[in-house]
Amino acid sequence: MGFSNLTLLLTLALLISTLTAPSSAASFNCTNPAKSTCRSLIDFVAINATTLNAVKTLFNITHLRDLLGANNLSTRPDQPLAAKQKIRIPFSCLCFNGSGVSNHRPQHIVKAGDGLDDIARNLYSSLVTYQEIARVNGIPDPNKINVGQKLWIPLPCSCDVVDGEEVVHYGHVVDAGSSVQAIADEYGTTQETLLRINGIPDPTKLQTGQVLDVPLKACASSVSNESIDSPLLVPNNTYVFTANNCVKCQCSSANNWTLQCEPSTLNSTLWTTCPSMQCQDSNQLYIGNTTSSSTCNQTTCAYAGYTNQTILTKLVAQSTCSTPSIASKMGLHSWSWNFLFVSIHLALLCLHLV
């Protein structure tokens, strides 16, 4: 009798925990035209120790280099990741019905013993809920899934412009003890912006483990609107491979928020060999090369995108000399008048002595 009562209590507790679990994880607004896509990032915090290669497989990331680039890493596939260690996952975001979800990836193949809630909580660290997995996969009864069934895992994301700028939306998993203001300061945005785009009325209600939509500023580039990879948005401290893997582009705030591109050392995914990367108006410069034409001016051969046949380039001239500040100009102006005043006094003194 006692055993039966204990079993009943455990069953009821499990049922209550399931019913009281949040029916919705993070939901990011995505008001761009339906079916539009963009690059996005999201934090993954593995419950147990794992490896980069295992994370790559879990999220169906085609190339390890894409995962490395999103985290500004250069390491081997079997690089271990400690339990609870964060790593950013790059993926394609799809806008649909006013919200954003990962573009039909990652997919999870159901194994014996799998349950939707276990998949959501333990495999994907509560980035989604079992209700969302059931909804996007058209599963009427979450308790009935089949071994071998492919499940689309809908990660939250967005492609929206923020405060008039194109950005990379980053699903940031909130750390214990963090605050909206601290997150805003770390990623170069404002508390007001984070509260608005996440629909948070009270910043003190931020929860540990919550997935927050953080807009990341991207480096300015010379990529043409007609390019296949336009807009090429690369946030700070990340790199990407583009132009069918022929070009590597990196963003760093230390480089004045200007995208730095160069030929990659990879084989092209489309062409037999990578097309020429020489700037059209220069006989000497190739993508990433810079030459100085005077003391303060330099010219760079910048990556401007690609088509099905060619890689586009553009010569970009810029000044490397800092413009004197108003204060320094005023100081120079004041010094000039003082020099003139002293010179006049010296001249009058000389005349008096004569």
Secondary structure as UniProt FT lines:
FT   HELIX           2..20
FT   TURN            34..35
FT   STRAND          37..45
FT   STRAND          50..51
FT   HELIX           52..58
FT   TURN            59..60
FT   HELIX           64..70
FT   TURN            71..72
FT   TURN            77..78
FT   STRAND          80..81
FT   TURN            83..84
FT   STRAND          86..96
FT   TURN            97..98
FT   STRAND          99..102
FT   STRAND          107..109
FT   TURN            112..113
FT   HELIX           116..118
FT   HELIX           119..123
FT   TURN            125..126
FT   HELIX           130..136
FT   TURN            137..138
FT   TURN            142..143
FT   TURN            147..148
FT   STRAND          150..152
FT   STRAND          156..157
FT   TURN            163..164
FT   STRAND          167..173
FT   TURN            176..177
FT   HELIX           180..186
FT   TURN            187..188
FT   HELIX           191..198
FT   HELIX           203..205
FT   TURN            208..209
FT   STRAND          211..218
FT   TURN            225..226
FT   TURN            228..229
FT   TURN            236..237
FT   STRAND          238..242
FT   TURN            243..246
FT   STRAND          247..251
FT   HELIX           253..255
FT   TURN            256..257
FT   STRAND          260..263
FT   TURN            280..281
FT   TURN            287..288
FT   STRAND          290..292
FT   STRAND          297..306
FT   STRAND          311..319
FT   HELIX           326..353
//
